[in-house]
Amino acid sequence: MTSLLPATLAIALVAQAMTAAKPDFSGTWMMDRERSESAMQEQPIGPVTVTVTQTGTNLTIQATRDGKPEVVTYTIEALPNGPGVIGAGTRRAYWDGMKLVTEGAGNVQGQTVSVREARTLNARGTEMTVETTVTVQHGYTFRGARNYSTAKDIYTRTAQ
């Protein structure tokens, strides 16, 4: 009987984690350029401000990079069954545990380029980490060559 106690406790903890409230990313965020990889790349990006509006079913992200605004709206869907390539013009958002993932694809100079961003919040909700993967879907690979790049950026919540 004592061997059932740890198993029951583990099941209860997993069930609690699955029903835990999802983080709310709503607010305005400023990139911390000192701790963000995108600000340190060969051609660094300038100041970045992101405003997130999140509801139970929709996510709108307004990003301003180097003074240029861009607004993208996603419908939050169920977690996909597996990884998949999404076509140009496609966008989706979904929860992967406590991470809010957005994916989109578009054409850049005739090549389909996909972008995946996974957002997490720190325990106090004052910092947002965005892990970005950009993949060029050119259809061929060379041994040892990468068709993707990654970056981890840190944003701090601005005072409202």
N, C-alpha and C positions, 0 to 999 in steps of 0.2 A: 504494500500500500504506500510506503514511503517513496517508492520509485515513481509513482504517479504524480506526486506533488510537484516536482520540478517540471515535468511535462505539461501539467495543467497550468502552472505559472507562466511557462514560456508561451503557450497558446494564448493566454489572456493578454500578455504583453504585446504579442504580434497583433492581436485583434484591436487593442487600444491604439497602437501605432497606425493601423490602417484607417481608423476612424478619427484620428487627430485632425484638428482644424488645419487647413492648408495655410501657408503664409500669405499675407497680403502685401504685394509689392507696390500698391498704389502710392503715389507720391512723386516728388521730384528728386532726382539723384544727380550728383556731380562726380565725374570720374576723378579718382585720386591718381594723378599722373605719376606720383612717386612710386606707387605700388602696382601700376598697371602695365602689362606687357605691351599693349597696343601703343602706348605712349613712348615706348623704348625701341620700337622696330626701326629698320633701316630708313624708312620714310615715316617718321612719327606723325601721328594725328594730333591735331590741336585740341583745345578744350572740348569736352563732350558733356552735354546735359541731357538727361533722359527723364521724361515724364511718363509715368505708367498709370493707366486707369484699368483697374481689374474688377470684374464682376464674376459671378459664378460661371458664366458661359462665354464671356468675351474678355479679350485683352487688347488694349490699344497702347502702343508704344510710340511716343513722339521723341525722336532723337535729334539733337542739334549738334552737328560736327562742323567745326571750322565755320560757324555762322550759317550753315546750310541745314534747314529743317527737313525732316522726313517723318511721315506718319504711316504706321502700319497697324492694321487691325486683324486680329486672329479670332477664330472661334475655338474655344477650348473643347477638345474632343477626348474620347477615351484613349488610353495608352495603346499605341499600335502593337500588334502581335509580334512584330520583329522589325529589325532594321530594314529599311527599304530606301530606294532612290526615288526622290520625288521629282516630277517634271517641272520645267520652266513655268513660271506663273502660279505655282502651287504654294500655299501657305497652310500651316497647321500649328496648333499649340496643344500641349497635353501635360498632365502631371506624371512624373516618374518619381514616386515616393513624395518627398518634400521639395523636389526640384521642379520648377516650371520651365518646360522646354518649348522653344519655338523653332520651327523649321520653315525654310522658304527656298525657292530656287528662281533664278532668272537668267537671262542671256547677257553675257559680257563679251563683246567682240566675237560673236558667233559661237561661243562656248557656253554650255549650261554650267552655272556656278551655283552650288547649294551652300546655305549657311545654316548652321545649327547653333543655338544659344541655350545654355542651361543656366538658369538663375537660382541662386540660393540666398537666404538671409542669415545673418548671424543671430545669435540667441536674443539679443536686445532689439533686433529689427532696425539697427542703425547703419548697417553695411550690407550691400548687395554684391555678391560675386557673380560675374558672368563669364562662363567658360565658352568660348566661341571656336567652332571648327568651320573653316571655309574649304570646300572641295570643288575642284574643277573636274567636271564629268566629261572628259575628252574621249573616253572609250578605249584608251590604250595605256599601257604602263611599261616602264623599263625596270629591269632589276635594280633594286635599291633606290629608285626614284620615288618621290612623294608627290601626290597630286592634291595635297591638302596642307593647311597650316592651322595652327592652334594658338590661342592667346587666352590668358586669364586676366580679367580686369576687375578692379575693385571700385565701387561707387559708394559714396556716403550720402545719406539722406539730408536734404537741405531743410532748414527750418521753415515751417509753413507760415 
